[in-house]
Amino acid sequence: MITETKNTKAFYNAEIPCDWEVCSLGSLADKKKKWSFTGGPFGSNLKAEDYTETGIRIIQLQNIGDGEFLDNYKIYTSDKKADELLSCNIYPGEIILSKMGDPVARGCFIPNEDKRYLMASDGIRVLPDSSRVDSFYLLSFINYSIFRTEAVKISTGSTRQRIGLDDLKSIKIPLPPLPEQKAIAQVLSTADAAIHTTEKLITQKELLKKWLMQQLLTGKKRLKGFEGEWKEHSYEKILKVVKRNFDWDENELYKLISVRRRSGGIFYREALYGHQILVKTLRTASEGDFLFSKMQILHGASALVTKEFDGAKISGSYIAVVPKEKKQLNMEFFQWYSQTPYFYHQTYISSYGVHIEKMTFDFDTFLQLEMKLPSIEEQTAISQVLQAADKEISLLKAKAEKLREQKKGLMQQLLTGKVRLKIDKVKTA
């Protein structure tokens, strides 16, 4: 199916086959079609007052992903306004690039959900000549590292890069014969399909996990074999604060940990010698401790210390708790419970201050609040179910990442012609 390339010529910082053309991106636009390479409207021609709740969807910078259309940001304008800006209308299957952002000049296909769309000011439409270039091949190269590097080089702006239409047109594209382009596109689209299938499955599993948490952690749904009412307990009755002090050593290297927001877990912040630490109020964290960040708890900064972080050091801005009775509270269950909206709400009403970023957590107030607990056996069973769901998602994410790496390897081989496809053995639709 593949052969190694022998005769090559220089192309930017790479080598491509001698029989491939090198064309500017602008020269690949379909000259027979109007507005085949054009940008979005000037900002003065499309203002906030032109936005409507329904109508023609506006493709914003936020919708242009790196090879995929991002559907999570929706604004609209009227048919009349879209008609006024007809040259900036864009249609399903056409390529749109970003004039600015990180990364700059990223591109994707327009989806086929609507008959037409309107580009915002930072969009660029590229409509290639189908007799010379395959759209999927072109989009694949646009999102490849060689193209991206050149786009960054000729972009302007330090904090947020921006590329002009003429500069974008000047970037060179390697162009194999059209049948080979189609063969390359077929291979890469197959790789994309595998990635998208896995990502879709991840989304489904994450929704299932969220549903399980909502049902199991509130007792709305019970696991088989468990019954009876859950009992309310104040946090004061089930949690105990622990402070593990240690003998300070100026020459000891201390591993410091922190807790991420939004229940993101614990991470190593840095490692410092004792003499490098000004405020010498560190304490030791142990596996099984549950940490509250007094400064960030309103943003979900709480987590269970796992084996990986056993013995690491925490600052005085953390509160560490353990169960008063291990037969009463499973801390893995508590870790899952801490990710619920209700727990987030409890930390909020236990804090005081005017602005959410500056509110202070009052742990004593929090201790007076309550949570419902099933038996320790049911807590353990619930934790195991949620842990299994979480592990399944982690394995799928690892699979998706491996597929992305495999696609990246294919792009490196196929888009530079280092490896050639035998066209007579590949179906090229």
One Martini backbone bead per residue (centre of mass of N, CA, C, O) as a GRO file, in nm:
protein
  429
    1MET     BB    1   0.052   0.065  -0.014
    2ILE     BB    2   0.356   0.158   0.031
    3THR     BB    3   0.625   0.399  -0.030
    4GLU     BB    4   0.934   0.520  -0.063
    5THR     BB    5   1.103   0.815  -0.090
    6LYS     BB    6   1.374   0.942  -0.301
    7ASN     BB    7   1.292   1.192  -0.471
    8THR     BB    8   1.379   1.524  -0.368
    9LYS     BB    9   1.272   1.846  -0.230
   10ALA     BB   10   1.264   2.147  -0.109
   11PHE     BB   11   1.043   2.241   0.186
   12TYR     BB   12   1.134   2.440   0.370
   13ASN     BB   13   1.199   2.208   0.646
   14ALA     BB   14   1.164   1.999   0.407
   15GLU     BB   15   1.065   1.710   0.212
   16ILE     BB   16   0.969   1.650  -0.129
   17PRO     BB   17   0.861   1.540  -0.403
   18CYS     BB   18   0.949   1.613  -0.731
   19ASP     BB   19   0.636   1.563  -0.850
   20TRP     BB   20   0.555   1.798  -0.684
   21GLU     BB   21   0.391   2.071  -0.626
   22VAL     BB   22   0.417   2.437  -0.574
   23CYS     BB   23   0.171   2.635  -0.404
   24SER     BB   24  -0.024   2.879  -0.344
   25LEU     BB   25  -0.307   2.924  -0.176
   26GLY     BB   26  -0.436   3.138  -0.367
   27SER     BB   27  -0.405   2.958  -0.639
   28LEU     BB   28  -0.635   2.736  -0.534
   29ALA     BB   29  -0.858   2.898  -0.603
   30ASP     BB   30  -1.171   2.937  -0.746
   31LYS     BB   31  -1.203   3.143  -1.023
   32LYS     BB   32  -1.512   3.069  -1.109
   33LYS     BB   33  -1.573   3.171  -0.821
   34LYS     BB   34  -1.718   3.367  -0.609
   35TRP     BB   35  -1.555   3.427  -0.326
   36SER     BB   36  -1.308   3.203  -0.279
   37PHE     BB   37  -1.122   3.443  -0.127
   38THR     BB   38  -1.244   3.556   0.184
   39GLY     BB   39  -1.350   3.773   0.419
   40GLY     BB   40  -1.495   3.919   0.652
   41PRO     BB   41  -1.643   4.167   0.789
   42PHE     BB   42  -1.651   4.454   0.903
   43GLY     BB   43  -1.725   4.562   1.212
   44SER     BB   44  -1.922   4.795   1.107
   45ASN     BB   45  -2.114   4.570   0.948
   46LEU     BB   46  -2.109   4.395   1.236
   47LYS     BB   47  -2.309   4.424   1.508
   48ALA     BB   48  -2.467   4.369   1.801
   49GLU     BB   49  -2.746   4.487   1.686
   50ASP     BB   50  -2.756   4.240   1.462
   51TYR     BB   51  -2.842   4.048   1.665
   52THR     BB   52  -3.016   3.735   1.705
   53GLU     BB   53  -3.199   3.454   1.810
   54THR     BB   54  -3.251   3.412   1.505
   55GLY     BB   55  -3.144   3.265   1.185
   56ILE     BB   56  -2.834   3.348   1.087
   57ARG     BB   57  -2.546   3.206   1.139
   58ILE     BB   58  -2.254   3.298   1.315
   59ILE     BB   59  -1.913   3.266   1.252
   60GLN     BB   60  -1.691   3.236   1.495
   61LEU     BB   61  -1.388   3.205   1.631
   62GLN     BB   62  -1.498   2.986   1.845
   63ASN     BB   63  -1.580   2.775   1.598
   64ILE     BB   64  -1.272   2.747   1.518
   65GLY     BB   65  -1.102   2.475   1.490
   66ASP     BB   66  -0.848   2.222   1.484
   67GLY     BB   67  -1.031   2.059   1.240
   68GLU     BB   68  -1.297   2.167   1.397
   69PHE     BB   69  -1.619   2.224   1.475
   70LEU     BB   70  -1.756   2.453   1.714
   71ASP     BB   71  -2.089   2.432   1.879
   72ASN     BB   72  -2.084   2.629   2.164
   73TYR     BB   73  -2.139   2.899   1.979
   74LYS     BB   74  -2.436   3.113   1.945
   75ILE     BB   75  -2.521   3.330   1.674
   76TYR     BB   76  -2.732   3.582   1.513
   77THR     BB   77  -2.901   3.687   1.211
   78SER     BB   78  -3.052   3.824   0.963
   79ASP     BB   79  -3.138   3.783   0.640
   80LYS     BB   80  -3.091   4.073   0.558
   81LYS     BB   81  -2.796   4.095   0.658
   82ALA     BB   82  -2.687   3.857   0.494
   83ASP     BB   83  -2.756   3.986   0.217
   84GLU     BB   84  -2.570   4.239   0.252
   85LEU     BB   85  -2.330   3.998   0.314
   86LEU     BB   86  -2.281   3.790   0.071
   87SER     BB   87  -1.960   3.760   0.058
   88CYS     BB   88  -1.982   3.632   0.376
   89ASN     BB   89  -2.098   3.389   0.294
   90ILE     BB   90  -2.134   3.042   0.407
   91TYR     BB   91  -2.099   2.689   0.331
   92PRO     BB   92  -2.133   2.375   0.326
   93GLY     BB   93  -1.794   2.238   0.303
   94GLU     BB   94  -1.643   2.480   0.363
   95ILE     BB   95  -1.360   2.672   0.428
   96ILE     BB   96  -1.238   2.792   0.748
   97LEU     BB   97  -1.046   3.061   0.878
   98SER     BB   98  -0.826   3.215   1.104
   99LYS     BB   99  -0.690   3.533   1.164
  100MET     BB  100  -0.690   3.457   1.476
  101GLY     BB  101  -0.506   3.334   1.749
  102ASP     BB  102  -0.482   3.002   1.926
  103PRO     BB  103  -0.425   2.924   1.654
  104VAL     BB  104  -0.335   3.050   1.371
  105ALA     BB  105  -0.491   2.943   1.082
  106ARG     BB  106  -0.716   2.775   1.145
  107GLY     BB  107  -0.927   2.489   1.039
  108CYS     BB  108  -1.259   2.419   0.886
  109PHE     BB  109  -1.561   2.289   0.836
  110ILE     BB  110  -1.872   2.343   0.738
  111PRO     BB  111  -2.163   2.262   0.837
  112ASN     BB  112  -2.499   2.093   0.752
  113GLU     BB  113  -2.739   2.230   0.925
  114ASP     BB  114  -2.732   2.466   0.720
  115LYS     BB  115  -2.751   2.649   0.424
  116ARG     BB  116  -2.630   2.905   0.581
  117TYR     BB  117  -2.379   3.153   0.659
  118LEU     BB  118  -2.186   3.391   0.867
  119MET     BB  119  -1.914   3.566   0.875
  120ALA     BB  120  -1.698   3.697   1.063
  121SER     BB  121  -1.424   3.907   1.074
  122ASP     BB  122  -1.218   3.639   1.148
  123GLY     BB  123  -1.286   3.515   0.871
  124ILE     BB  124  -1.188   3.263   0.610
  125ARG     BB  125  -1.247   3.179   0.284
  126VAL     BB  126  -1.189   2.851   0.117
  127LEU     BB  127  -1.225   2.777  -0.237
  128PRO     BB  128  -1.135   2.522  -0.411
  129ASP     BB  129  -1.010   2.367  -0.691
  130SER     BB  130  -1.134   2.056  -0.778
  131SER     BB  131  -0.927   2.001  -1.029
  132ARG     BB  132  -0.660   2.025  -0.815
  133VAL     BB  133  -0.807   2.001  -0.520
  134ASP     BB  134  -0.853   1.857  -0.215
  135SER     BB  135  -1.015   1.963   0.060
  136PHE     BB  136  -0.904   1.765   0.278
  137TYR     BB  137  -0.611   1.796   0.210
  138LEU     BB  138  -0.592   2.099   0.254
  139LEU     BB  139  -0.687   2.105   0.550
  140SER     BB  140  -0.465   1.920   0.657
  141PHE     BB  141  -0.230   2.116   0.588
  142ILE     BB  142  -0.329   2.366   0.742
  143ASN     BB  143  -0.310   2.175   1.022
  144TYR     BB  144  -0.012   2.166   0.982
  145SER     BB  145   0.299   2.250   1.096
  146ILE     BB  146   0.415   2.396   0.849
  147PHE     BB  147   0.190   2.599   0.805
  148ARG     BB  148   0.180   2.712   1.093
  149THR     BB  149   0.467   2.825   1.104
  150GLU     BB  150   0.432   3.027   0.867
  151ALA     BB  151   0.193   3.184   0.985
  152VAL     BB  152   0.342   3.286   1.237
  153LYS     BB  153   0.576   3.441   1.098
  154ILE     BB  154   0.352   3.645   0.936
  155SER     BB  155   0.248   3.749   1.186
  156THR     BB  156   0.085   3.963   1.412
  157GLY     BB  157   0.157   4.012   1.723
  158SER     BB  158   0.210   3.914   2.063
  159THR     BB  159  -0.053   3.816   2.223
  160ARG     BB  160  -0.225   3.829   1.936
  161GLN     BB  161  -0.245   3.680   1.652
  162ARG     BB  162  -0.226   3.803   1.302
  163ILE     BB  163  -0.361   3.751   0.967
  164GLY     BB  164  -0.349   3.825   0.646
  165LEU     BB  165  -0.476   3.761   0.343
  166ASP     BB  166  -0.213   3.787   0.168
  167ASP     BB  167  -0.030   3.617   0.350
  168LEU     BB  168  -0.195   3.359   0.333
  169LYS     BB  169  -0.175   3.324   0.018
  170SER     BB  170   0.154   3.283   0.020
  171ILE     BB  171   0.143   3.010   0.119
  172LYS     BB  172   0.275   2.704   0.080
  173ILE     BB  173   0.176   2.410  -0.122
  174PRO     BB  174   0.176   2.078  -0.149
  175LEU     BB  175   0.111   1.899  -0.477
  176PRO     BB  176  -0.021   1.635  -0.557
  177PRO     BB  177  -0.182   1.438  -0.723
  178LEU     BB  178  -0.516   1.405  -0.704
  179PRO     BB  179  -0.531   1.097  -0.637
  180GLU     BB  180  -0.333   1.125  -0.395
  181GLN     BB  181  -0.494   1.321  -0.230
  182LYS     BB  182  -0.741   1.133  -0.195
  183ALA     BB  183  -0.586   0.909  -0.050
  184ILE     BB  184  -0.491   1.076   0.188
  185ALA     BB  185  -0.771   1.170   0.277
  186GLN     BB  186  -0.880   0.885   0.340
  187VAL     BB  187  -0.683   0.813   0.564
  188LEU     BB  188  -0.736   1.065   0.748
  189SER     BB  189  -1.047   1.028   0.773
  190THR     BB  190  -1.029   0.757   0.917
  191ALA     BB  191  -0.879   0.866   1.162
  192ASP     BB  192  -1.096   1.072   1.240
  193ALA     BB  193  -1.328   0.873   1.286
  194ALA     BB  194  -1.196   0.728   1.526
  195ILE     BB  195  -1.176   0.977   1.706
  196HIS     BB  196  -1.479   1.064   1.706
  197THR     BB  197  -1.591   0.802   1.821
  198THR     BB  198  -1.437   0.818   2.089
  199GLU     BB  199  -1.536   1.102   2.178
  200LYS     BB  200  -1.836   1.027   2.182
  201LEU     BB  201  -1.806   0.808   2.400
  202ILE     BB  202  -1.699   0.992   2.618
  203THR     BB  203  -1.947   1.171   2.638
  204GLN     BB  204  -2.142   0.945   2.717
  205LYS     BB  205  -1.987   0.853   2.975
  206GLU     BB  206  -1.999   1.128   3.120
  207LEU     BB  207  -2.308   1.140   3.137
  208LEU     BB  208  -2.341   0.878   3.296
  209LYS     BB  209  -2.172   0.961   3.539
  210LYS     BB  210  -2.342   1.207   3.615
  211TRP     BB  211  -2.600   1.047   3.662
  212LEU     BB  212  -2.491   0.857   3.880
  213MET     BB  213  -2.423   1.078   4.081
  214GLN     BB  214  -2.710   1.198   4.108
  215GLN     BB  215  -2.835   0.924   4.208
  216LEU     BB  216  -2.634   0.782   4.420
  217LEU     BB  217  -2.556   1.045   4.609
  218THR     BB  218  -2.890   1.077   4.688
  219GLY     BB  219  -3.073   0.800   4.667
  220LYS     BB  220  -3.254   0.773   4.405
  221LYS     BB  221  -3.052   0.538   4.353
  222ARG     BB  222  -3.018   0.189   4.406
  223LEU     BB  223  -2.843  -0.065   4.481
  224LYS     BB  224  -2.829  -0.382   4.486
  225GLY     BB  225  -2.915  -0.473   4.831
  226PHE     BB  226  -3.020  -0.182   4.909
  227GLU     BB  227  -3.161  -0.025   5.205
  228GLY     BB  228  -3.291   0.232   5.353
  229GLU     BB  229  -3.228   0.505   5.528
  230TRP     BB  230  -3.074   0.792   5.527
  231LYS     BB  231  -2.843   0.973   5.727
  232GLU     BB  232  -2.799   1.254   5.912
  233HIS     BB  233  -2.492   1.458   5.918
  234SER     BB  234  -2.270   1.637   6.053
  235TYR     BB  235  -1.954   1.727   5.987
  236GLU     BB  236  -1.865   1.733   6.286
  237LYS     BB  237  -1.936   1.413   6.330
  238ILE     BB  238  -1.735   1.296   6.073
  239LEU     BB  239  -1.500   1.511   6.108
  240LYS     BB  240  -1.133   1.544   6.125
  241VAL     BB  241  -0.876   1.735   6.212
  242VAL     BB  242  -0.541   1.746   6.070
  243LYS     BB  243  -0.195   1.801   6.207
  244ARG     BB  244   0.121   1.742   6.049
  245ASN     BB  245   0.393   1.779   6.192
  246PHE     BB  246   0.750   1.875   6.164
  247ASP     BB  247   1.088   1.865   6.133
  248TRP     BB  248   1.279   2.113   6.045
  249ASP     BB  249   1.479   2.139   5.728
  250GLU     BB  250   1.682   2.339   5.541
  251ASN     BB  251   1.802   2.073   5.357
  252GLU     BB  252   1.528   1.986   5.273
  253LEU     BB  253   1.323   1.834   5.029
  254TYR     BB  254   1.008   1.969   4.941
  255LYS     BB  255   0.696   1.850   4.846
  256LEU     BB  256   0.450   2.037   4.680
  257ILE     BB  257   0.096   2.076   4.710
  258SER     BB  258  -0.211   2.104   4.519
  259VAL     BB  259  -0.544   2.226   4.427
  260ARG     BB  260  -0.771   2.210   4.201
  261ARG     BB  261  -1.015   2.318   4.039
  262ARG     BB  262  -1.305   2.160   3.974
  263SER     BB  263  -1.220   1.880   4.084
  264GLY     BB  264  -0.899   1.827   3.968
  265GLY     BB  265  -0.712   1.773   4.194
  266ILE     BB  266  -0.387   1.678   4.251
  267PHE     BB  267  -0.060   1.854   4.254
  268TYR     BB  268   0.256   1.930   4.175
  269ARG     BB  269   0.414   2.230   4.223
  270GLU     BB  270   0.690   2.189   4.401
  271ALA     BB  271   1.045   2.193   4.492
  272LEU     BB  272   1.186   2.272   4.820
  273TYR     BB  273   1.392   2.403   5.027
  274GLY     BB  274   1.378   2.513   5.341
  275HIS     BB  275   1.545   2.788   5.280
  276GLN     BB  276   1.321   2.874   5.045
  277ILE     BB  277   1.110   2.895   5.277
  278LEU     BB  278   0.951   3.143   5.449
  279VAL     BB  279   0.689   2.990   5.537
  280LYS     BB  280   0.702   2.761   5.822
  281THR     BB  281   0.382   2.590   5.781
  282LEU     BB  282   0.406   2.309   5.715
  283ARG     BB  283   0.246   1.998   5.621
  284THR     BB  284   0.147   1.668   5.630
  285ALA     BB  285   0.036   1.445   5.389
  286SER     BB  286  -0.203   1.176   5.364
  287GLU     BB  287  -0.339   0.907   5.283
  288GLY     BB  288  -0.692   1.002   5.303
  289ASP     BB  289  -0.693   1.284   5.290
  290PHE     BB  290  -0.890   1.583   5.305
  291LEU     BB  291  -0.884   1.879   5.105
  292PHE     BB  292  -0.904   2.226   5.183
  293SER     BB  293  -0.931   2.532   5.024
  294LYS     BB  294  -0.967   2.837   5.164
  295MET     BB  295  -0.933   3.012   4.883
  296GLN     BB  296  -1.079   2.778   4.655
  297ILE     BB  297  -1.350   2.627   4.733
  298LEU     BB  298  -1.560   2.786   4.551
  299HIS     BB  299  -1.394   2.630   4.296
  300GLY     BB  300  -1.341   2.319   4.385
  301ALA     BB  301  -1.090   2.301   4.604
  302SER     BB  302  -1.093   1.958   4.644
  303ALA     BB  303  -0.928   1.656   4.791
  304LEU     BB  304  -0.789   1.342   4.772
  305VAL     BB  305  -0.530   1.168   4.903
  306THR     BB  306  -0.308   0.983   4.741
  307LYS     BB  307  -0.045   0.775   4.719
  308GLU     BB  308   0.134   0.964   4.543
  309PHE     BB  309   0.106   1.207   4.794
  310ASP     BB  310   0.240   1.076   5.017
  311GLY     BB  311   0.419   1.310   5.226
  312ALA     BB  312   0.346   1.565   5.138
  313LYS     BB  313   0.315   1.921   5.124
  314ILE     BB  314   0.131   2.172   5.302
  315SER     BB  315  -0.020   2.451   5.355
  316GLY     BB  316  -0.201   2.672   5.566
  317SER     BB  317  -0.441   2.685   5.329
  318TYR     BB  318  -0.506   2.400   5.448
  319ILE     BB  319  -0.751   2.146   5.514
  320ALA     BB  320  -0.737   1.848   5.706
  321VAL     BB  321  -0.931   1.541   5.677
  322VAL     BB  322  -1.097   1.283   5.865
  323PRO     BB  323  -1.247   1.031   5.998
  324LYS     BB  324  -1.382   0.955   6.298
  325GLU     BB  325  -1.525   0.701   6.149
  326LYS     BB  326  -1.464   0.442   5.932
  327LYS     BB  327  -1.758   0.302   5.970
  328GLN     BB  328  -1.910   0.576   5.858
  329LEU     BB  329  -1.673   0.684   5.649
  330ASN     BB  330  -1.603   0.708   5.307
  331MET     BB  331  -1.369   0.898   5.139
  332GLU     BB  332  -1.446   0.828   4.847
  333PHE     BB  333  -1.736   0.915   4.875
  334PHE     BB  334  -1.668   1.207   4.960
  335GLN     BB  335  -1.523   1.280   4.699
  336TRP     BB  336  -1.773   1.254   4.519
  337TYR     BB  337  -1.959   1.447   4.682
  338SER     BB  338  -1.771   1.707   4.635
  339GLN     BB  339  -1.882   1.721   4.314
  340THR     BB  340  -2.141   1.843   4.390
  341PRO     BB  341  -2.359   2.104   4.388
  342TYR     BB  342  -2.432   2.092   4.691
  343PHE     BB  343  -2.146   2.120   4.802
  344TYR     BB  344  -2.082   2.386   4.670
  345HIS     BB  345  -2.309   2.536   4.817
  346GLN     BB  346  -2.202   2.489   5.105
  347THR     BB  347  -1.939   2.652   5.066
  348TYR     BB  348  -2.078   2.918   5.000
  349ILE     BB  349  -2.258   2.949   5.273
  350SER     BB  350  -1.962   2.935   5.436
  351SER     BB  351  -1.916   3.219   5.317
  352TYR     BB  352  -1.754   3.548   5.304
  353GLY     BB  353  -1.837   3.834   5.111
  354VAL     BB  354  -1.856   4.017   4.810
  355HIS     BB  355  -1.643   3.865   4.637
  356ILE     BB  356  -1.576   3.554   4.516
  357GLU     BB  357  -1.254   3.592   4.504
  358LYS     BB  358  -1.269   3.710   4.834
  359MET     BB  359  -1.383   3.490   4.984
  360THR     BB  360  -1.434   3.335   5.303
  361PHE     BB  361  -1.377   3.040   5.465
  362ASP     BB  362  -1.596   2.883   5.711
  363PHE     BB  363  -1.546   2.593   5.868
  364ASP     BB  364  -1.733   2.607   6.114
  365THR     BB  365  -1.991   2.646   5.949
  366PHE     BB  366  -1.968   2.390   5.778
  367LEU     BB  367  -1.984   2.180   6.020
  368GLN     BB  368  -2.305   2.240   6.062
  369LEU     BB  369  -2.360   2.089   5.830
  370GLU     BB  370  -2.520   1.846   5.608
  371MET     BB  371  -2.529   1.487   5.539
  372LYS     BB  372  -2.609   1.200   5.364
  373LEU     BB  373  -2.591   0.852   5.484
  374PRO     BB  374  -2.510   0.551   5.425
  375SER     BB  375  -2.379   0.281   5.448
  376ILE     BB  376  -2.061   0.171   5.421
  377GLU     BB  377  -2.129  -0.038   5.202
  378GLU     BB  378  -2.271   0.157   5.006
  379GLN     BB  379  -2.046   0.356   4.973
  380THR     BB  380  -1.847   0.153   4.849
  381ALA     BB  381  -2.020   0.068   4.607
  382ILE     BB  382  -2.049   0.349   4.479
  383SER     BB  383  -1.747   0.403   4.444
  384GLN     BB  384  -1.696   0.163   4.250
  385VAL     BB  385  -1.882   0.251   4.022
  386LEU     BB  386  -1.748   0.534   3.972
  387GLN     BB  387  -1.462   0.428   3.928
  388ALA     BB  388  -1.528   0.257   3.678
  389ALA     BB  389  -1.630   0.494   3.505
  390ASP     BB  390  -1.366   0.660   3.521
  391LYS     BB  391  -1.176   0.447   3.398
  392GLU     BB  392  -1.315   0.425   3.125
  393ILE     BB  393  -1.262   0.718   3.045
  394SER     BB  394  -0.952   0.711   3.067
  395LEU     BB  395  -0.911   0.493   2.848
  396LEU     BB  396  -1.045   0.655   2.618
  397LYS     BB  397  -0.854   0.898   2.630
  398ALA     BB  398  -0.599   0.735   2.568
  399LYS     BB  399  -0.699   0.637   2.294
  400ALA     BB  400  -0.740   0.915   2.163
  401GLU     BB  401  -0.445   1.005   2.193
  402LYS     BB  402  -0.325   0.777   2.024
  403LEU     BB  403  -0.480   0.846   1.763
  404ARG     BB  404  -0.361   1.133   1.735
  405GLU     BB  405  -0.067   1.036   1.709
  406GLN     BB  406  -0.112   0.862   1.460
  407LYS     BB  407  -0.207   1.093   1.278
  408LYS     BB  408   0.045   1.263   1.302
  409GLY     BB  409   0.225   1.051   1.166
  410LEU     BB  410   0.074   1.043   0.897
  411MET     BB  411   0.117   1.339   0.824
  412GLN     BB  412   0.430   1.332   0.818
  413GLN     BB  413   0.432   1.122   0.579
  414LEU     BB  414   0.205   1.221   0.361
  415LEU     BB  415   0.240   1.554   0.345
  416THR     BB  416   0.558   1.500   0.237
  417GLY     BB  417   0.607   1.212   0.087
  418LYS     BB  418   0.773   0.997   0.240
  419VAL     BB  419   0.506   0.845   0.190
  420ARG     BB  420   0.354   0.644  -0.055
  421LEU     BB  421   0.071   0.581  -0.233
  422LYS     BB  422  -0.098   0.326  -0.398
  423ILE     BB  423  -0.346   0.406  -0.604
  424ASP     BB  424  -0.438   0.121  -0.727
  425LYS     BB  425  -0.503   0.028  -0.398
  426VAL     BB  426  -0.691   0.286  -0.371
  427LYS     BB  427  -0.977   0.426  -0.287
  428THR     BB  428  -1.097   0.716  -0.484
  429ALA     BB  429  -1.368   0.930  -0.426
   0.00000   0.00000   0.00000
